[in-house]
Amino acid sequence: MRRWQFNCAKPQLADPRVRLAAAEAVDWDRINQTIYHGYNQRAVSDIFPLSWAAPHGITAPKHDLAGAARLLDAAGWKAAANGLRAKNGVPLSFTVSTTPAKPANVEAELEMQQDLRAVGIDLVVKNYPTNLLFAQTGPIYSGKFDSEFTIETDAPDPDNEGLWSGKFIPPHGSNTSWLNDPVLTQTSHDANLTFDRAKRRALYQREAERVRELTPAVFLYWQNSFSRSTPTCTNWKPASYISDFWNCWEWTI
């Protein structure tokens, strides 16, 4: 799942109104349709849409430049003569990072940069090689980044405590939004303490609503893939996660 995730510990991104404004300023549907050719399914949360725990009633941020401007005004970021916004003399500027191995991702960053400029946000592209971006001492896990446009690989179980709990902020885990929210910490933990699927579903619903409210990330798409096998291959079973080779030892041709 590809998403644009914010470092919520950064001063310019600490206010959820700024994060939501940035989310609403970008035309995500256009990016998905043009740069990614409409190939993938738009995402609204980090839980797989075919999962039993997939939330309902959650919508993606609407493309709303006027609404984004109102949010920034309310957060105290005022437009200056050059069209960019500032607060107490500090410009509203932050970076976005991805791995340039895939040109489409860099193209998307440039579209994001252009859209954000329209509401007075200066988005600076600062990309890194994959092995550096995701290194233990690299920008993401050291917190030395503002936002990152990368993918998150999820497992079949909806457990995402490691992504949202304040207990798993690096170096203690992989909550690289650096968001320490007591609601998300509690709900993501409680969901792992019960085998009752109905209770778990309700907790993940509350969690998804809270993520949507705080906007630590904008979810762009779930990647679709198509596979085929020879008619003589038996026991080939496509998978929804990671790889269709999960049971290759059972194949016969």
Secondary structure, DSSP 8 states (H G I E B T S, - for coil): -EEEEE-TTSGGG-SHHHHHHHHHHS-HHHHHHHTSTT-SEE-SSSS-TTSTT--SS-------HHHHHHHHHHTT-EE-TTS-EEETTEE-EEEEB--TTSHHHHHHHHHHHHHHHTTT-EEEE----HHHHTSTTSHHHHT--SEEEEE----SS---HHHH-GGGSTTSSS-TT----HHHHHHHHHTTS---HHHHHHHHHHHHHHHHHH-SEEEEEE--------TT-BS----SSS-TTTTGGG-B-
